[in-house]
Amino acid sequence: MSFETIVFYVFAALTVFAALRVITAPNPVHAVLFLVLAFISSAGIWMLLEAEFLAITLVLVYVGAVMVLFLFVVMMLDLNMEKIREGFWRWLPFGALLAGVMAFEMIWVLGSKQSPGEMVPVKHAADFSNTKELGRLIYTDYVYPFEIAAVILLVAMVAAIALTLRRRKDSKSQVISEQIAVKKADRLRVVAMKSELKESGKS
């Protein structure tokens, strides 16, 4: 067994363990941290496959941005874990059945005759650029699926903004033009009052 195979099994075991802890950890903050560990282990597997750009993107985008946002949201929310886990045992048979179907499909694909029995990774030259090759494939062979995915994401962003943007009657907002055009007479009123002086020491 080579060193790369040992490293792959280590990262794979860490990924599976972290994924299981994501759904079994009682504390949601711990679940998010285990998800970060799963992403980092997956990035290590990408590095073994010589996909450095995908590995760095996984760490920077998901671990560095998305998971930090998830962690802040989970820490800010007051979650009632007892209420969330009420239906765990009720949906456990369905989840086990679904996991069994997914495992059967993966075993079926790996054991089919069309898949090669011994998969050897392709060795590239020292000056091979993974990022350049990925960009070439995206913008040549897969340019239409890439553009369609971009349009779908744009529509999803616009729809999310439109659904959350609600006009409330009790909300107050600033009108910058009215604040700039305001005059002193509109905001300030000088009132003349009689002054009363009382001498101290007189009854």
C-alpha positions, 0 to 999 in steps of 0.5 A: 500500500502506497503513501498516497493510498494511506493518506486517502483512507485517512482523509476519507475516514475523517470525512465520513466521521465528520459527516456522521457527527454533523447529524448526530451532534447534540450541539448545533455549534459542534455540528457546524464545526464538524461540517468544517472538518468534513470540508477540509478533509474533502479538500485534502482528497481533492489535493490528492487528485491534483485538483488544487484549484477546487480544493482551495475554492472549497476551503476559501468559499465554504469554510472561509465564508459560508460556514462562518456565516452558518456558525454566526447564525447558529450562535445567534439563534436561540434554538430549542433542540428538544423541539427540533429532535422530536421527530428523529425516531419517527423519521429514522426508518425512512432515513435508514431506507434512503441511506440503504438505497444510496449505498446500493446505488454506489456499490452498483455503479462501482461494481458494474462492468463498464467501470474499470477495475483498476483506476490509475490517476493520470500523471501530468507534466510539471508545468500543467495548470489545473486552473487553466484546464478547468477554465478551458473546459468550462468556457468551451465544452460546458459554456452553455450549462455554465451560463444556464447555471449562472442565470438560475442563480441570478433568478434565485437571488432576485426571487429571494430579495423579492420575497423578503422585501415587504412594505410595512406601514409602521416602518420608518425610513429616511428621505435624504432629499428632504433632510438636505432641503430643510430650513431653520424655520421648519425645525426651530421656533424661537419663543419669547418668555418673560424672565422672573428674577427672585432676590435671595434673602427676601421673605 
